[in-house]
């Protein structure tokens, strides 16, 4: 469902407040559709990261919403974010657990 800019900003802001953390703990981005691999991973897996998306009226409006959270509130831009698309999404970044860091570093070293 297409939503006005102010309503999307309010929805994302309420989700951040509900899930907790600082704005800098959250990624915000824009996507063309919900079938992109990044979206599917969040929608299929239960990551407990507060993933939320809303559809804006235009790609320009979606970018304005993303930029609002990044510039005015201090959120991070999602590395998978594009500039073309009407879907605005947000999720809380979750730090790796110490055991995951060890496994990742061992994998990177070829052990």
N, C-alpha and C positions, 0 to 999 in steps of 0.2 A: 504494500500500500504506500502510495506517495504521501510524504509528509512535508509540511512547511519547515523551513530552516530553524526557526525558533523552537519548534516542537522537538526536532531531532537533537538540537543542542541540549534541551531540557532532559530528554530521555537518556542521552549518554551521560550527562552530568549526574542524574539520579542513579544510574547504574554504577558509576564510579563511587559515589557516596555509599551506596548499598553494599558494594563488594569490598570497599576499603582501600587504603593505600593513598599515596599522594598522586597527583596528576602525572608527575614524572615517572611513576611506576607503570604507566599505561601507554600502549601503542595505539595510534589512530591512523586509519588509511581509507583509501577509495578503491573500489573494484568495479569491473564491468558487470559481472554476474556472480551468483552464489555457487556456480559449478566449478569455479577455479579451485585448484588443489589446496591452496591455503585455506579457503573457506571450508571446504569439505573436511579438512583435518579438525578444525574447531567444532564443526557441527556434529561430526560423527563421534569423536573422542570426548570424553568428559574430562576436560582439563582443569575444571574449577577455576577458570581464569576470567569469568565474567563476560565472555564473548557476547557481543551484541551488534546487530547491524540494522540500519534503517535505509529506506530508499528516498532520496531527494528528488525534487522535480527535474533538475538538470545536472549535468556533470559539473558545471560552474558552481552551482549551489553546493554540491557535495564537496568540492575543493575548498570552498569558503568555510564550511563546517569543520573539515579536517584542519585547516589553517587556524581557525579560531582556537581549537584545543591545543595546537602546537605553539602558536605565538602568544596567545593571551593566557593560557592556563599551564603551559609547561609540559604538555604531553610529548611523547616522542613519535616521530613519523615511523610507521611500519615499513620495514625494508621491502616488503612485497607490494606496497601501495603503488598504484598507478595514478595517472591524472585523468584518464578517460573512464567514465563510469558514474553511475548515479548512486551506488551503494556506499554508504559510509559505515565503517566498522571500528570497533574498539575492543581491546582486551588487555587485561593486566599481565604484565611480564612476570614470569615466575623464575626465580633464580634456580640454577641447578643445585641439586642436593650434593653434599660432599662426595658421596659414593659415585654419583653420575659424573662428576668432574674427573675423578680418578679413572673411571672406565673410558671416558672420552679421551683423556690424555694418553692412556695406554694404547688406545686404538690409533691415535695420531702418530705415536712412536713406532707402530708396527709390532707391538708386543702381544 
